[in-house]
Amino acid sequence: LRDSEFEVAGGTADGREALEALRESPADIVASEVEPNGMSGFDLCRAIKQTMGEAAPAVVLLTSLADPRDIVRGLEAGADDYIVKPFNPKELVARIKTRLRSRQSEQQDLIRVGDLTMNVAAHEVLRGDQPINLTPLEFDLLLTLASKPQKVFTREELLEQVWGYQYKADTRLVN
């Protein structure tokens, strides 16, 4: 993966260590053995998806277990992909790139700022796990601000981008 210019975090030998490492340093994708020490890859996958929710990374399970029942079990545990050993390293890289591409298109609909998560397509805002009810105008205003969190907007810019007004005589509307 490093040869393919991926940033790779240090591996862990135990599923519990992997969960702790993910809490400290989120990842875009997790590749796990199905039978690592301690927690099984199936249990690790389930725990990642349950504890991290929509922020969970994609999970690719790597295993020598080729029985269709094991594959189904892995996918039902929440794995995004299941690769049977031995495999060609180029196939692993290609599958990871595919997973990352699909996650990037999904993430364009999600904006995270601090503890707020905005689902643009669904017009939903969450603070942690709690939904926040907003009017359509409030949602559009928050979306504009959250899309560029480091930018300071003038009243005129907000009037134009949120309300669609070109006329700038009364900017108190922004208040």
N, C-alpha and C positions, 0 to 999 in steps of 0.2 A: 504493500500500500504506500509506503514511503517513496518507493521508486516511481510510483504513479502520482507523486506530489500531493498525497493526502497528509494532513496533520494527524498523527497517530498518538493517542495518549497511552501511557504505560498500561500494559495488561495487568489483570489481577487474576489470582489463582482461585478465588472464591467468589461466589455469587453475592454474598453479603458485602464483601469489599467493593464489588462492582457497583452495587446500589449506593453505597456511601460515596464512592468516587463520582458517580453521576450527580448526586446531590451537591457536591462541592464544585464540580466542573461539568456543566451540561455538555452533551455531545449531540451530533446530528445523527449518528448511527452507532449501533452496538453490534459487534460480531461476537457470538458466544458459542462455546462448545455446549452440546446438549448435556454432557455428563461431566461438568467441571467438579472440582472438590466442593464439598458442602452442599450448596443449593443446586438443584438441577437447572439446566438451561430453560426448561419449560417453566419451572417456578420463577426463575429470574425474569423471564419474559413477562409472565403474568404480573409479577411485582412491579416491574418498570411501568407497564401500561396502567396498572391500578393506582400507583402512588403519584405518577407524573401526569396522568390524564392526557389532555391534548398537547402538552409540552413534551410528551415522551418521544425519545428518539426512535427512529426505525430500528428494528431488531432483525438481525440475520443469524439464524442458527446454523452452525457448522457441525456435522456429525457423520459417523459411519453407520448410523441406524437408517437403513434404506427401506424398511418395511413401511408400506403405505399407511398403516395405523399410526406409526411414529410421526410420519410427515403430517398427517391430519391432526394429531395431538399437538404438534408444534404450532401449526397454523391456528388452531383453535385457542392456543394459549396466547395468541396475539402476535406471533412472529410475522414479519413482513416478507420474509423469504426463508427458505430452508434449502441448504446446499449439502449434498451427500458427498463424503470423502470417498476416494480421492477426487479432487477437482483441479482444474487448471487455474492457476492464479489469475490469468487474464479473465477468466469467467467471473471470478469473485470480484475483480475490479469493475468489470462491466455491469454486474448486478448491483454493486454499491452505487455506481454512477446513476443507474436507472432509478434506484430508490431515492437518491438525493434530488434528482430532477423532479420526480413526482412530489416530493416534500416541498420543494421550492415553490411549485405552482400552488400547493395548498397553503403555504405560509404567506403568500401574497394576500390572501384573504384574512389573515390574522395579523394584528398589530399588537405588540406588547410594549407598554411603557410603565415602568415600575411594577406595581401589583395589578395593573389594569390589563385586560386582554379584550381586544375588540375583534369580533367576527364580522367583517365588513359585509360579506354576502348575506348573513342572517340578520344584520342590524342588531347585534347583541353586544352588550358590554358586561364583563365580569370583573369584580374586584376580588381576587382570590377565587373562591368558588361561588361567591354571592352575585347574583344578577343585579344590575343597576338599570332601572327603568328610565329611559330618556325619550323625549319627544324626537321626531325626525330632525328638527332644527338643532336640538342639543347634540344629537348624534353626529350630524354633519360638522358642527363646530368642533366637537371633540376629535373627530376624524382628521380635520384639517390641522389641528394643533398636534395631534399624536403622530401624524405623518412626517412631521419635521420637528422633533422634540427640542432641538437645540436652537431653533429659529425664534426670533422675537418678531411677532406680526404687528403691523400697524393696524389701526382701526380700518383704514381704507382697504388694506389687503383682505381683511376678514370680511368686510362688506362685499367685496368683489367675489371672493372665493366661496363664501358660505351662502350669502344671500343672493349673489348674482347681480348686485347693483353696480352700475358704472357711475352713477350720480353720487357725489361725495359731499353734498352740502350738509347733511345731518348725520354725523357719525355716532351720535349718542345711542342709536339703535343697537350698537355693539354692546353697550353697557348691560 
